[in-house]
Amino acid sequence: MAGKFELWVDKGGDWRWNLKAGNGQVIATSQGYASKASAVNGIDSVRTNAPDAEVVEIEK
């Protein structure tokens, strides 16, 4: 089963989304957005930019 984005309005009135893996586990959570259009733009940004995103290990 493929992953999916879930979009909703939180208790404070902000739009948010979760990216869920095929097994239903949440693998990414958005910030709050003032409008649905902005939240959808956030989803589109992840779709566009994540396939080639670099993995950087941060050492302490």
N, C-alpha and C positions, 0 to 999 in steps of 0.2 A: 504494500500500500504506500502511496506517495505521501509526502508531507503536505501540510496545509497551513495557511494563515487564518487565524481567528481574529475578528475585528469586533470590538464592543465599546460601549460607553461606561466609564467607571463611575463610582459614587459621587465623585467631584465634578462630573460633567465632561471630563476629558475623553477623547477617543484614544484607544490603545489597541495593540495587536500582539498576539503571540504567534510564533512559528513553532509548529508541532511536527515532530518526526512521524514517520509512518506508524510507529508503535504507540503514538499518542503522547509521548513525553515532550514537554516544553523545552525547546533548545534555544530560543531567543525571545526576549520580551522588549517591547518598545518603551519609549518615553511616553508621556501624555501629550496629546495634540489637541489644539483648540477646535479643529474642524475635522470632519470625516475626510475631506479632500486632502488635508495635510497628512493624515494617517495613511491613506492610500498611496500618497507620494513617498512616504517612508518605506512602505512595502515594496514599491517599485524600485526604490534606491537599493534595497537589499538584493532584490532580484538581479539588478543590473550590475552592481559592484562586487557582490560576494563571490561569483564564480572564479575570479582571478585574484581574490584577496590574499595578500601575503600573510603567512603565519610567522609571528615574531615572538620569540621566547624572551621574557623579561627576567633577568637575574637580579637577585637582591644581595 
